[in-house]
Amino acid sequence: MNIKETDSGKNRFLGGTLPLLGAIFMAIASVVYIMYKSWSNKAYAEKWKDYDECGI
């Protein structure tokens, strides 16, 4: 077995795996961000809901 053959296989594996892992990471990060923003907006609305009726 030649050294270049093993390097080529390793590069092909990394070239196919890293973009996939990056895409999965970005998808998970996006879902976490959306959940955090939703929770934050809900907490903000809950904090100020008593003042909605006073006309401010």
A tleap script that builds the chain and sets N, CA, C and O, in Angstrom:
source leaprc.protein.ff14SB
mol = sequence {
  NMET ASN ILE LYS GLU THR ASP SER GLY LYS
  ASN ARG PHE LEU GLY GLY THR LEU PRO LEU
  LEU GLY ALA ILE PHE MET ALA ILE ALA SER
  VAL VAL TYR ILE MET TYR LYS SER TRP SER
  ASN LYS ALA TYR ALA GLU LYS TRP LYS ASP
  TYR ASP GLU CYS GLY CILE
}
set mol.1.N position { 0.843 -1.172 0.000 }
set mol.1.CA position { 0.000 0.000 0.000 }
set mol.1.C position { 0.885 1.231 0.000 }
set mol.1.O position { 1.877 1.300 0.726 }
set mol.2.N position { 0.530 2.163 -0.790 }
set mol.2.CA position { 1.302 3.384 -0.952 }
set mol.2.C position { 0.820 4.442 0.038 }
set mol.2.O position { -0.360 4.475 0.389 }
set mol.3.N position { 1.724 5.299 0.484 }
set mol.3.CA position { 1.363 6.355 1.432 }
set mol.3.C position { 0.345 7.306 0.806 }
set mol.3.O position { -0.576 7.754 1.490 }
set mol.4.N position { 0.492 7.614 -0.454 }
set mol.4.CA position { -0.445 8.533 -1.113 }
set mol.4.C position { -1.864 7.963 -1.141 }
set mol.4.O position { -2.831 8.721 -1.074 }
set mol.5.N position { -2.000 6.653 -1.237 }
set mol.5.CA position { -3.332 6.049 -1.243 }
set mol.5.C position { -4.024 6.233 0.103 }
set mol.5.O position { -5.221 6.517 0.144 }
set mol.6.N position { -3.296 6.077 1.196 }
set mol.6.CA position { -3.912 6.240 2.506 }
set mol.6.C position { -4.236 7.707 2.769 }
set mol.6.O position { -5.276 8.007 3.356 }
set mol.7.N position { -3.374 8.621 2.350 }
set mol.7.CA position { -3.655 10.043 2.515 }
set mol.7.C position { -4.879 10.448 1.698 }
set mol.7.O position { -5.692 11.252 2.153 }
set mol.8.N position { -5.009 9.905 0.516 }
set mol.8.CA position { -6.146 10.232 -0.333 }
set mol.8.C position { -7.449 9.756 0.308 }
set mol.8.O position { -8.450 10.473 0.280 }
set mol.9.N position { -7.444 8.575 0.874 }
set mol.9.CA position { -8.631 8.062 1.551 }
set mol.9.C position { -8.974 8.882 2.784 }
set mol.9.O position { -10.146 9.133 3.067 }
set mol.10.N position { -7.953 9.295 3.513 }
set mol.10.CA position { -8.168 10.101 4.709 }
set mol.10.C position { -8.733 11.465 4.332 }
set mol.10.O position { -9.654 11.957 4.985 }
set mol.11.N position { -8.189 12.077 3.282 }
set mol.11.CA position { -8.678 13.379 2.844 }
set mol.11.C position { -10.106 13.284 2.318 }
set mol.11.O position { -10.913 14.186 2.540 }
set mol.12.N position { -10.413 12.209 1.632 }
set mol.12.CA position { -11.767 12.023 1.110 }
set mol.12.C position { -12.756 11.858 2.272 }
set mol.12.O position { -13.865 12.391 2.230 }
set mol.13.N position { -12.349 11.121 3.299 }
set mol.13.CA position { -13.201 10.940 4.470 }
set mol.13.C position { -13.443 12.269 5.174 }
set mol.13.O position { -14.582 12.606 5.498 }
set mol.14.N position { -12.365 13.030 5.411 }
set mol.14.CA position { -12.503 14.328 6.071 }
set mol.14.C position { -13.263 15.311 5.196 }
set mol.14.O position { -14.043 16.116 5.707 }
set mol.15.N position { -13.055 15.262 3.914 }
set mol.15.CA position { -13.737 16.161 2.995 }
set mol.15.C position { -15.225 15.905 2.937 }
set mol.15.O position { -15.995 16.824 2.658 }
set mol.16.N position { -15.646 14.698 3.188 }
set mol.16.CA position { -17.068 14.378 3.188 }
set mol.16.C position { -17.701 14.497 4.559 }
set mol.16.O position { -18.890 14.796 4.669 }
set mol.17.N position { -16.927 14.268 5.597 }
set mol.17.CA position { -17.462 14.250 6.954 }
set mol.17.C position { -17.539 15.644 7.571 }
set mol.17.O position { -18.537 15.981 8.207 }
set mol.18.N position { -16.514 16.446 7.393 }
set mol.18.CA position { -16.494 17.755 8.029 }
set mol.18.C position { -17.639 18.655 7.574 }
set mol.18.O position { -18.267 19.284 8.425 }
set mol.19.N position { -17.943 18.752 6.294 }
set mol.19.CA position { -19.095 19.580 5.907 }
set mol.19.C position { -20.412 19.061 6.493 }
set mol.19.O position { -21.280 19.851 6.866 }
set mol.20.N position { -20.557 17.757 6.573 }
set mol.20.CA position { -21.763 17.175 7.157 }
set mol.20.C position { -21.858 17.522 8.642 }
set mol.20.O position { -22.922 17.915 9.120 }
set mol.21.N position { -20.764 17.381 9.363 }
set mol.21.CA position { -20.753 17.738 10.783 }
set mol.21.C position { -21.000 19.227 10.975 }
set mol.21.O position { -21.686 19.627 11.916 }
set mol.22.N position { -20.453 20.040 10.100 }
set mol.22.CA position { -20.692 21.479 10.170 }
set mol.22.C position { -22.156 21.813 9.954 }
set mol.22.O position { -22.708 22.660 10.656 }
set mol.23.N position { -22.790 21.162 8.994 }
set mol.23.CA position { -24.205 21.399 8.721 }
set mol.23.C position { -25.066 20.964 9.900 }
set mol.23.O position { -26.012 21.660 10.267 }
set mol.24.N position { -24.746 19.822 10.493 }
set mol.24.CA position { -25.499 19.349 11.659 }
set mol.24.C position { -25.327 20.315 12.827 }
set mol.24.O position { -26.293 20.632 13.520 }
set mol.25.N position { -24.110 20.778 13.044 }
set mol.25.CA position { -23.849 21.734 14.118 }
set mol.25.C position { -24.623 23.026 13.893 }
set mol.25.O position { -25.206 23.564 14.834 }
set mol.26.N position { -24.640 23.533 12.662 }
set mol.26.CA position { -25.370 24.770 12.361 }
set mol.26.C position { -26.871 24.582 12.572 }
set mol.26.O position { -27.542 25.489 13.064 }
set mol.27.N position { -27.401 23.425 12.207 }
set mol.27.CA position { -28.828 23.160 12.398 }
set mol.27.C position { -29.169 23.131 13.888 }
set mol.27.O position { -30.168 23.715 14.307 }
set mol.28.N position { -28.360 22.466 14.670 }
set mol.28.CA position { -28.597 22.397 16.121 }
set mol.28.C position { -28.465 23.781 16.750 }
set mol.28.O position { -29.274 24.160 17.597 }
set mol.29.N position { -27.446 24.537 16.334 }
set mol.29.CA position { -27.255 25.886 16.876 }
set mol.29.C position { -28.438 26.786 16.518 }
set mol.29.O position { -28.858 27.606 17.334 }
set mol.30.N position { -28.972 26.640 15.319 }
set mol.30.CA position { -30.124 27.439 14.907 }
set mol.30.C position { -31.352 27.121 15.748 }
set mol.30.O position { -32.070 28.028 16.170 }
set mol.31.N position { -31.593 25.848 15.989 }
set mol.31.CA position { -32.747 25.450 16.807 }
set mol.31.C position { -32.589 25.967 18.234 }
set mol.31.O position { -33.551 26.461 18.824 }
set mol.32.N position { -31.402 25.858 18.785 }
set mol.32.CA position { -31.158 26.347 20.145 }
set mol.32.C position { -31.362 27.862 20.204 }
set mol.32.O position { -31.952 28.365 21.160 }
set mol.33.N position { -30.885 28.589 19.200 }
set mol.33.CA position { -31.050 30.041 19.173 }
set mol.33.C position { -32.525 30.423 19.092 }
set mol.33.O position { -32.973 31.329 19.794 }
set mol.34.N position { -33.272 29.740 18.244 }
set mol.34.CA position { -34.705 30.031 18.109 }
set mol.34.C position { -35.428 29.748 19.422 }
set mol.34.O position { -36.287 30.526 19.837 }
set mol.35.N position { -35.090 28.650 20.071 }
set mol.35.CA position { -35.718 28.330 21.358 }
set mol.35.C position { -35.368 29.374 22.410 }
set mol.35.O position { -36.232 29.778 23.188 }
set mol.36.N position { -34.118 29.816 22.445 }
set mol.36.CA position { -33.692 30.831 23.407 }
set mol.36.C position { -34.422 32.146 23.171 }
set mol.36.O position { -34.902 32.766 24.120 }
set mol.37.N position { -34.512 32.581 21.909 }
set mol.37.CA position { -35.197 33.841 21.608 }
set mol.37.C position { -36.675 33.747 21.966 }
set mol.37.O position { -37.250 34.710 22.474 }
set mol.38.N position { -37.288 32.610 21.708 }
set mol.38.CA position { -38.691 32.420 22.041 }
set mol.38.C position { -38.882 32.519 23.550 }
set mol.38.O position { -39.805 33.189 24.014 }
set mol.39.N position { -38.036 31.873 24.303 }
set mol.39.CA position { -38.113 31.927 25.759 }
set mol.39.C position { -37.883 33.354 26.256 }
set mol.39.O position { -38.579 33.821 27.157 }
set mol.40.N position { -36.913 34.037 25.673 }
set mol.40.CA position { -36.596 35.398 26.076 }
set mol.40.C position { -37.764 36.344 25.793 }
set mol.40.O position { -38.099 37.180 26.632 }
set mol.41.N position { -38.381 36.220 24.622 }
set mol.41.CA position { -39.522 37.065 24.278 }
set mol.41.C position { -40.715 36.786 25.188 }
set mol.41.O position { -41.439 37.704 25.574 }
set mol.42.N position { -40.913 35.522 25.526 }
set mol.42.CA position { -42.013 35.164 26.420 }
set mol.42.C position { -41.781 35.754 27.808 }
set mol.42.O position { -42.709 36.282 28.420 }
set mol.43.N position { -40.566 35.669 28.301 }
set mol.43.CA position { -40.246 36.228 29.615 }
set mol.43.C position { -40.415 37.745 29.612 }
set mol.43.O position { -40.909 38.313 30.586 }
set mol.44.N position { -40.014 38.397 28.540 }
set mol.44.CA position { -40.157 39.848 28.426 }
set mol.44.C position { -41.632 40.242 28.425 }
set mol.44.O position { -42.024 41.181 29.117 }
set mol.45.N position { -42.447 39.533 27.655 }
set mol.45.CA position { -43.881 39.826 27.585 }
set mol.45.C position { -44.544 39.583 28.939 }
set mol.45.O position { -45.421 40.343 29.349 }
set mol.46.N position { -44.132 38.539 29.622 }
set mol.46.CA position { -44.692 38.227 30.944 }
set mol.46.C position { -44.344 39.325 31.944 }
set mol.46.O position { -45.162 39.682 32.791 }
set mol.47.N position { -43.146 39.852 31.844 }
set mol.47.CA position { -42.702 40.891 32.766 }
set mol.47.C position { -43.528 42.168 32.599 }
set mol.47.O position { -43.859 42.820 33.590 }
set mol.48.N position { -43.857 42.525 31.378 }
set mol.48.CA position { -44.521 43.793 31.102 }
set mol.48.C position { -46.024 43.676 30.880 }
set mol.48.O position { -46.659 44.685 30.577 }
set mol.49.N position { -46.618 42.509 31.015 }
set mol.49.CA position { -48.040 42.346 30.703 }
set mol.49.C position { -48.948 43.133 31.644 }
set mol.49.O position { -50.038 43.535 31.238 }
set mol.50.N position { -48.539 43.359 32.865 }
set mol.50.CA position { -49.356 44.118 33.822 }
set mol.50.C position { -49.464 45.598 33.427 }
set mol.50.O position { -50.418 46.277 33.805 }
set mol.51.N position { -48.494 46.083 32.678 }
set mol.51.CA position { -48.496 47.488 32.297 }
set mol.51.C position { -49.273 47.752 31.001 }
set mol.51.O position { -49.475 48.911 30.638 }
set mol.52.N position { -49.708 46.709 30.301 }
set mol.52.CA position { -50.457 46.884 29.063 }
set mol.52.C position { -51.780 47.593 29.301 }
set mol.52.O position { -52.243 48.347 28.444 }
set mol.53.N position { -52.386 47.362 30.444 }
set mol.53.CA position { -53.704 47.891 30.721 }
set mol.53.C position { -53.680 49.298 31.306 }
set mol.53.O position { -54.732 49.930 31.399 }
set mol.54.N position { -52.538 49.800 31.695 }
set mol.54.CA position { -52.508 51.100 32.351 }
set mol.54.C position { -52.325 52.249 31.371 }
set mol.54.O position { -52.350 53.406 31.791 }
set mol.55.N position { -52.144 51.980 30.094 }
set mol.55.CA position { -52.099 53.032 29.088 }
set mol.55.C position { -50.724 53.590 28.800 }
set mol.55.O position { -50.610 54.584 28.083 }
set mol.56.N position { -49.698 52.999 29.320 }
set mol.56.CA position { -48.338 53.494 29.047 }
set mol.56.C position { -47.838 52.926 27.750 }
set mol.56.O position { -46.715 53.219 27.340 }
savepdb mol mol.pdb
quit
